[in-house]
Amino acid sequence: MRTSSNPVFRNLPKQEGSGYASFGSATAGAGQMTQQFGQPQYTQAEPYTTGPAQPAMTIDDVVTKTGITLGVLTISAIVSYFLVNSDTSLATPFVIGGGLVGLVLVLVATFGRKMDNPAIVLAYAVAEGVFLGALSFMFTDITFGGVGGATLIAQAVLGTFGVFFGMLVVYKTGAIRVTPRLTRMIIGALIGVVVLALGNLIAGFFTEGGLGLRDGGTMAIIFSLVCIGIAAFSFLLDFDAADQLIRAQAPEKAAWGVAFGLTVTLVWLYVEILRLLTYFNSD
């Protein structure tokens, strides 16, 4: 059974049996992946029991919900950025407050199985928008030792969506197969990155620069590149999870969970790309 490296997708609605809504043995990706890669025929995915009042989720639902979520996040980020620009004392509270609220909402949605709740998804978008707007200002404004200004933010946004659409093309064309082995590798790498980041944070309390993973040096650049790579490959697993939900005729509201998971990964990717760009511009 394939699972996503994104914790949100791992808790999307399930039926009895293995996998998302009993489609753990279904084919991944767009089109007939078994024909593209010459794999044995897999069992046909069983339809998700939606009931007469619950229309099945479609790709249009995923696109619409994801667009709404990202739109709310973008508006929140712009407002946050200009508020901090007018009063720099708001930067730290916005970063800490927005980040903590976003983390709590992710935990509530994941462990409380409420990732398809639009109120939680949109609240997360608002919180992360506040966080990203303030963090972007701090990374790029000389008041906080930042560099690059709004130009660097625009580059980070373009880079983020460039990676997103690039991995979407890779997934849809079947250039890289989503296999159990690939899933295990990405999840293992993700766990390793989290452990290193926490270790660096703890070490920072005792030694200046911690383990050197965020000080702008060579090790920090390599670490950011690794994080960007893991986030990029995580999209493949997330696309596959969403694709299988559609194939299994999951309820329409499950599209909010897909939008939630993709937004979580996009936020992480943007922060890492922006951080990497600041490293290069600091030199």
Protein Blocks (a to p, Z undefined) as FASTA:
>chain_A
ZZdfblklmmgccdededjehilmbcedehjfklmnopacddddddddebjmlccddfkl
mmmmmmmmmmmmmmmmmmmmmmmmmomklmmmmmmmmmmmmmmmmmmmmmnopmlgmklm
mmmmmmmmmmmmmmmmmmmpmklopahijmlmmmmmmmmmmmmmmmmmmmmnomaccdfk
lmmmmmmmmmmmmmmmmmmmmmmmmpghijopanopaklmmmmmmmmmmmmmmmmmmmmm
mmmmmmnopafklmmmmmmmmmmmmmmmmmmmmmmmmmmmmZZ
